[in-house]
Structures are given as structure tokens and as C-alpha cells.
């Protein structure tokens, strides 16, 4: 599995054998990146694509100093299970996401 950030489409993508196996749609909101939707097509389901993609996207945000707004329930749930990423969500907005 390969992961990449695609600035032109405002997405993080997972690739398997050159095919897009999943993605996270994002929006810029000031200095923050809002992760608004995660999608893994059925043919790639059950293989951890979403988990790997979430880890990659949140790690990328951390490396680039981007605050994260987890509007997508999957991303919010991932952060709950991986508390090392809670610090990416601005402190004043964590309650909004039940973090």
C-alpha cells in the first residue's frame, strides 16, 4: 500500500497496484485542514486501507504543523483510538469533536 497527499484535489489517497484504494477529502479552513470524508471502495474493504490512510494523513498533518478538524466520523474515531493525534485538534475545538 502506498499513500500520498494530492494538493490539487485536496485529498490523501491510498494506492494499491497503481489504483486508488481509498481517500480522505479535505478542506482548508484558515491554517487548519478539515478532514471531511473518508471513502474506501468495497473492493478494497476489510484490508486496513482506512486505518493506514488515517495514520498517514494525520502523520502528514503533524509533520507539516497543520491543525486538524476531524469532521469525518471515521477520522474522529481514529483519533479517539490513537490519542497521540488529539494534540492536532485545536484545544478550543476538541469538545466540539468529543475529544
C-alpha positions, 0 to 999 in steps of 0.5 A: 500500500502506498499513500500520498497527499494530492494538493490539487484535489485536496485529498490523501489517497491510498494506492494499491497496484497503481489504483486508488484504494481509498481517500480522505477529502479535505478542506482548508479552513484558515491554517487548519485542514478539515478532514471531511470524508473518508471513502474506501471502495468495497473492493478494497474493504476489510484490508486496513486501507482506512486505518493506514490512510488515517495514520498517514494523513494525520502523520502528514498533518503533524509533520507539516504543523497543520491543525486538524478538524476531524469532521469525518466520523471515521477520522474522529474515531481514529483519533479517539483510538490513537490519542497521540493525534488529539494534540492536532485538534485545536484545544478550543475545538476538541469538545466540539469533536468529543475529544 
